[in-house]
């Protein structure tokens, strides 16, 4: 009887994995948005729909957390992980909104490069989340992937710095410079958010492995 009223732990993992699928999907749509160029409205709307779907899944996770007696790992860690994943998607959606709002004349190629890194980071985080189901058996793989995410964040940071240097050196249109400085900063910040989630997962592993 007691067993029947306790929600299955797998539900948390299911939600996290589904959120990761949507994060990767949104990152790929952002890259396609940059490649496709203007107009940006429809692509931004599509990413916004994904962001709302993730918000709903995060709410479901929090609700389930309040109803679950025994959780797969610390409650605060579950909450931090859910919030961290949501932050990645929020930042991707912010980039798409800026593209729609600013409507830059041309896409700076470095933006596509950083978006590529974001896709890789999102996929690596998704892989880390998938391994949480068997945390004790796959702790070493998770920790190795955490190093990869950190390296990818460093790559994004370097690309961002190069892009800003190029903008101030070559872009004569002040408005376009300001637009792209803001957009590039948000894409790079999305990779930061991936590293934040990686750090959360790494902490979970070190506490529970």
Legacy VTK file of the C-alpha trace (Angstrom):
# vtk DataFile Version 3.0
C-alpha trace
ASCII
DATASET POLYDATA
POINTS 209 float
0.000 0.000 0.000
2.758 2.430 0.999
4.719 1.495 -2.117
1.784 2.468 -4.344
1.553 6.012 -3.001
5.252 6.799 -3.427
5.963 8.219 -6.910
8.626 6.303 -8.791
12.087 7.856 -8.677
12.387 7.303 -12.409
9.966 10.156 -12.984
12.646 12.668 -12.003
15.100 11.170 -14.464
12.434 11.062 -17.174
11.707 14.765 -16.726
15.372 15.744 -16.700
16.094 13.735 -19.848
13.064 15.177 -21.643
14.180 18.697 -20.711
17.649 17.954 -22.091
16.179 16.800 -25.394
14.358 20.126 -25.660
17.495 22.099 -24.750
19.484 20.416 -27.511
16.615 20.965 -29.923
16.480 24.683 -29.091
20.260 25.049 -29.445
20.088 23.438 -32.880
17.202 25.701 -33.854
19.226 28.721 -32.746
22.105 27.646 -35.003
19.661 27.176 -37.893
18.225 30.610 -37.101
21.676 32.174 -37.411
22.404 30.354 -40.661
19.028 31.213 -42.157
19.259 34.910 -41.342
16.379 37.345 -41.606
13.501 37.335 -40.933
13.917 35.919 -37.428
10.321 36.093 -36.180
9.131 32.552 -36.898
12.274 30.889 -35.556
12.132 32.981 -32.381
8.513 31.950 -31.878
9.397 28.266 -32.259
12.125 28.519 -29.630
9.739 30.378 -27.341
7.313 27.450 -27.590
10.080 25.081 -26.512
10.953 27.373 -23.612
7.348 27.254 -22.392
7.340 23.472 -22.647
10.475 23.291 -20.516
8.943 25.669 -17.967
6.022 23.247 -17.645
8.299 20.254 -17.145
10.303 22.120 -14.511
7.073 22.916 -12.669
6.097 19.242 -12.843
9.470 18.299 -11.373
9.071 20.726 -8.475
5.530 19.522 -7.792
6.696 15.910 -7.816
9.521 16.818 -5.457
7.005 18.058 -2.876
4.986 14.835 -3.152
7.864 12.339 -3.054
8.981 10.829 0.254
12.180 9.208 -1.013
14.179 10.974 -3.736
17.065 9.526 -5.796
19.424 12.144 -4.341
19.278 15.294 -2.217
16.140 17.390 -2.693
18.102 20.623 -3.006
20.243 19.075 -5.722
17.137 18.019 -7.645
15.805 21.556 -7.399
19.149 23.093 -8.438
19.408 20.735 -11.402
15.884 21.529 -12.592
16.500 25.261 -12.226
19.897 25.042 -13.899
18.527 23.224 -16.930
15.754 25.803 -17.178
18.374 28.571 -17.112
20.097 27.125 -20.194
16.871 27.193 -22.176
15.987 30.669 -20.904
19.301 32.001 -22.194
18.871 30.344 -25.600
15.395 31.840 -25.840
16.839 35.240 -24.876
19.262 35.050 -27.812
16.453 34.260 -30.248
14.413 37.141 -28.835
17.332 39.540 -29.281
17.760 38.449 -32.886
14.082 39.130 -33.517
14.165 42.440 -31.641
17.437 43.807 -33.026
17.012 42.342 -36.533
20.723 42.694 -37.436
21.528 43.184 -41.097
23.971 40.295 -41.351
24.970 37.424 -39.099
28.466 37.586 -37.642
30.092 34.261 -38.445
31.533 33.908 -34.940
27.955 33.692 -33.638
27.515 30.471 -35.591
30.778 29.138 -34.168
29.734 29.843 -30.583
26.325 28.318 -31.332
28.141 25.158 -32.463
29.910 25.021 -29.106
26.573 25.549 -27.369
25.112 22.559 -29.207
28.077 20.398 -28.172
27.793 21.614 -24.576
24.050 20.899 -24.513
24.565 17.384 -25.858
27.309 16.696 -23.322
25.128 17.913 -20.456
22.313 15.698 -21.766
24.690 12.735 -21.711
25.659 13.542 -18.108
22.006 13.714 -17.098
21.354 10.362 -18.772
24.112 8.745 -16.705
22.486 9.908 -13.443
20.135 6.907 -13.583
23.142 4.695 -12.827
25.127 7.267 -10.887
27.299 4.855 -8.900
28.247 2.732 -11.904
28.855 5.642 -14.281
30.326 8.257 -11.972
33.692 8.209 -13.774
32.027 8.860 -17.137
30.089 11.772 -15.666
33.240 13.326 -14.236
35.029 12.956 -17.582
32.144 14.683 -19.340
32.304 17.516 -16.792
35.855 18.194 -17.963
34.602 18.260 -21.568
31.913 20.818 -20.723
34.523 23.010 -19.026
36.756 22.827 -22.097
33.844 23.717 -24.355
33.037 26.742 -22.188
36.644 27.887 -22.538
36.356 27.486 -26.317
33.186 29.593 -26.343
34.839 32.258 -24.217
37.792 32.468 -26.599
35.500 32.691 -29.630
33.538 35.436 -27.895
36.667 37.451 -27.157
37.855 37.073 -30.749
34.454 38.153 -32.035
34.364 41.270 -29.846
37.886 42.203 -30.927
36.848 41.830 -34.572
33.707 43.908 -34.071
35.564 46.852 -32.565
38.229 46.603 -35.237
36.104 46.092 -38.348
32.459 47.074 -37.728
31.859 50.710 -38.700
28.131 50.687 -38.007
27.836 51.511 -34.300
24.283 50.150 -34.063
25.284 46.804 -35.541
28.280 46.649 -33.225
26.086 47.173 -30.171
23.538 44.620 -31.390
26.111 41.894 -31.958
28.032 42.570 -28.784
24.837 41.887 -26.833
23.811 38.850 -28.905
27.258 37.255 -28.743
27.439 37.806 -25.010
24.127 35.999 -24.526
25.189 33.008 -26.653
28.415 32.712 -24.677
26.467 33.007 -21.429
24.321 30.053 -22.523
27.506 27.952 -22.584
28.261 29.260 -19.082
24.873 27.968 -17.975
25.764 24.539 -19.386
28.904 24.562 -17.260
26.814 25.575 -14.230
24.636 22.492 -14.728
27.719 20.349 -15.239
29.055 21.615 -11.903
25.760 20.729 -10.210
25.866 17.195 -11.612
29.521 16.821 -10.667
28.603 17.813 -7.096
25.826 15.211 -7.033
28.280 12.547 -8.143
30.888 13.460 -5.538
28.253 13.401 -2.789
26.610 10.117 -3.819
29.077 7.931 -5.723
LINES 1 210
209 0 1 2 3 4 5 6 7 8 9 10 11 12 13 14 15 16 17 18 19 20 21 22 23 24 25 26 27 28 29 30 31 32 33 34 35 36 37 38 39 40 41 42 43 44 45 46 47 48 49 50 51 52 53 54 55 56 57 58 59 60 61 62 63 64 65 66 67 68 69 70 71 72 73 74 75 76 77 78 79 80 81 82 83 84 85 86 87 88 89 90 91 92 93 94 95 96 97 98 99 100 101 102 103 104 105 106 107 108 109 110 111 112 113 114 115 116 117 118 119 120 121 122 123 124 125 126 127 128 129 130 131 132 133 134 135 136 137 138 139 140 141 142 143 144 145 146 147 148 149 150 151 152 153 154 155 156 157 158 159 160 161 162 163 164 165 166 167 168 169 170 171 172 173 174 175 176 177 178 179 180 181 182 183 184 185 186 187 188 189 190 191 192 193 194 195 196 197 198 199 200 201 202 203 204 205 206 207 208
